[in-house]
Amino acid sequence: MNMSHLGLRTAPGKSVRTPTAVTFGGIGIFSTCMLILHWRRADLSPVTDLVSEYALGRDSIIAQISFVAVGVSVWSFTVGISTIRPEVASRVAVYALRITSVGAFTLPFFPTDPTWPPVTTSGMIHSVVATGAMGAMAYGMFSMGLGMRKNSIWMIPSLLGVGGASVMAMCTVLMVFQVAPGLTERVLLGAGILWVAATSWAGRTRRSE
């Protein structure tokens, strides 16, 4: 079947199956870690306490693993999505998502502060890196979402990208003003993970047709 009319390259499907598997594996590990942490750390509130605060105290290693899992998942996603033509996945958008990945890899080395605003050097670095990573993620989602709208087969990832980026932007503002920061951060993370999963799967299925 000629795939050129779908705006996709014709490299072997295996080239995108492995990144997709790694992407979903990372999402699975992150989700599992979050479920364990929310179960074990009843002292923290999902409404008021940030996810990063699970890296303080007991079970911190589980939180750190979840950060690394996100980094691996997003980086692998960029590897898979890079096989799609520029009109769907621009280099700038891919680089933005790789900034998100590097940010996730960096967070375990700089624990957050349990108070806001942060007062320690580590806490300040954590906040800057996390904010930059989320901003880069929102940009990548929005940029790719706009590019994907040109082709009907990418409509769901396109809507999730543009809509998810808007949700992330609103959640970031709410977090800055400390409006249910824990809840808004979880919504923000959920929007990003949902888009990565949907787009990664769409890329795999299109390439396997």
C-alpha positions in Angstrom: 0.0 0.0 0.0 1.4 3.4 -1.0 1.6 5.6 2.2 2.7 8.8 0.5 -0.8 10.2 0.3 -1.0 9.9 4.1 1.9 12.2 4.6 4.0 9.4 6.1 7.4 7.9 5.2 7.6 4.3 4.1 10.3 3.1 6.4 9.7 -0.4 7.9 7.1 -0.5 10.6 9.6 -2.0 13.0 11.4 1.3 13.2 8.4 2.9 15.0 7.2 -0.2 16.9 10.1 -0.2 19.3 9.9 3.5 20.3 6.1 3.0 20.7 6.7 0.0 23.1 9.3 2.0 25.1 6.9 5.0 25.2 4.1 3.0 26.6 6.4 1.1 28.9 7.5 4.4 30.4 4.0 5.6 30.8 3.1 2.3 32.5 6.0 2.6 35.0 5.1 6.2 35.8 1.5 5.4 36.3 2.3 2.4 38.5 4.7 4.5 40.6 2.1 7.2 41.1 -0.5 4.6 42.2 1.9 3.2 44.7 2.9 6.6 46.0 -0.7 7.8 46.4 -1.5 4.6 48.3 1.6 4.7 50.6 1.8 8.4 51.2 -1.6 9.2 52.7 0.1 12.1 54.5 0.2 14.0 51.2 -2.9 15.5 49.6 -3.5 15.0 45.8 -5.3 18.4 45.9 -2.6 20.6 47.6 0.7 18.7 47.4 2.7 18.5 44.2 3.9 15.2 42.7 7.5 16.2 43.3 6.9 16.2 47.1 6.6 12.4 46.9 10.4 12.5 46.3 10.9 13.8 49.9 11.1 11.3 52.7 10.3 7.7 52.5 9.6 6.0 49.1 11.6 8.8 47.4 13.2 6.3 45.1 9.8 5.4 43.7 9.2 9.0 42.8 12.6 9.3 41.3 12.0 6.3 39.1 8.7 7.8 38.0 10.6 11.0 36.8 13.1 8.9 34.9 10.2 6.9 33.3 8.6 10.1 32.0 12.0 11.2 30.6 12.5 7.8 28.8 8.9 7.8 27.6 9.0 11.3 26.1 12.4 10.8 24.5 11.4 7.6 22.9 8.2 9.3 21.7 10.4 11.9 19.9 12.4 9.1 18.2 9.2 7.5 16.9 7.5 10.8 15.9 10.7 12.0 14.1 10.0 9.4 11.4 6.9 11.4 10.4 7.3 14.1 7.8 8.0 17.7 9.0 4.5 19.0 8.3 3.4 16.7 11.2 6.4 16.8 13.5 8.6 19.9 13.1 12.1 19.7 14.3 11.5 22.6 16.7 8.5 20.7 18.3 10.6 17.6 18.6 13.5 19.5 20.3 11.0 21.1 22.7 9.8 17.7 23.7 13.4 16.6 24.2 13.8 19.5 26.6 10.9 18.1 28.5 12.7 14.7 28.6 16.0 16.2 29.8 14.1 18.1 32.4 12.5 14.9 33.7 15.9 13.2 33.9 17.3 16.2 35.8 14.6 16.5 38.5 15.7 13.5 40.7 19.1 15.3 41.3 17.4 18.4 42.7 14.7 17.7 45.2 11.9 20.2 45.6 11.2 22.2 48.8 8.1 21.2 50.8 7.1 24.9 50.8 6.3 27.5 48.2 8.1 29.5 47.1 11.3 27.4 47.3 14.0 28.7 49.5 16.9 26.2 48.9 19.1 26.2 45.8 17.9 22.6 45.0 14.3 23.7 45.3 14.8 26.7 43.1 16.5 24.6 40.4 13.8 22.0 40.7 11.1 24.6 40.1 12.8 26.2 37.2 13.5 22.9 35.5 10.0 21.6 36.1 8.4 24.8 34.8 10.7 24.8 31.7 9.9 21.2 31.0 6.2 21.7 31.2 6.3 24.8 29.1 8.4 22.9 26.4 5.8 20.1 26.6 2.9 22.5 26.0 4.7 24.1 23.1 5.5 20.8 21.5 1.9 19.6 21.9 0.5 22.8 20.5 2.9 22.9 17.5 2.4 19.3 16.5 -1.4 19.6 17.1 -1.6 22.4 14.6 0.5 20.5 12.1 -1.6 17.4 12.4 -4.9 19.2 11.8 -4.0 19.2 8.1 -4.7 15.5 7.8 -7.9 13.9 9.0 -6.2 10.7 10.1 -4.4 12.7 12.8 -7.5 14.5 14.0 -7.7 13.0 17.5 -4.0 13.6 18.3 -4.4 17.1 16.8 -7.4 17.9 19.1 -5.6 16.5 22.1 -2.5 18.4 21.3 -4.1 21.8 20.9 -6.6 21.2 23.7 -4.1 19.6 26.0 -1.6 22.5 25.6 -4.4 25.0 26.5 -5.2 22.9 29.6 -1.6 22.8 30.6 -1.3 26.6 30.2 -4.3 27.2 32.4 -3.1 24.7 35.0 0.3 26.4 35.1 -1.4 29.8 35.8 -3.5 28.2 38.6 -0.4 26.5 40.1 1.5 29.8 40.2 -1.4 31.3 42.1 -1.5 28.2 44.3 -5.1 27.3 43.3 -5.3 23.6 44.2 -1.7 23.2 43.0 -1.6 19.4 43.5 -4.8 18.8 41.5 -3.9 21.2 38.7 -0.5 19.6 38.4 -2.0 16.2 38.1 -4.4 17.4 35.4 -1.5 19.0 33.6 0.5 15.8 33.7 -2.5 13.8 32.6 -3.1 16.0 29.6 0.5 15.6 28.5 0.6 11.8 29.0 -2.7 11.3 27.2 -1.5 13.2 24.2 1.8 11.3 24.1 0.0 8.0 24.3 -2.6 8.8 21.7 -0.1 10.3 19.2 2.4 7.5 19.6 -0.3 4.9 19.0 -1.7 6.8 16.0 1.8 6.9 14.5 2.3 3.2 15.0 -1.1 2.2 13.5 -0.6 4.5 10.5 2.8 3.0 9.7 1.5 -0.5 10.0 -1.3 -0.1 7.5 
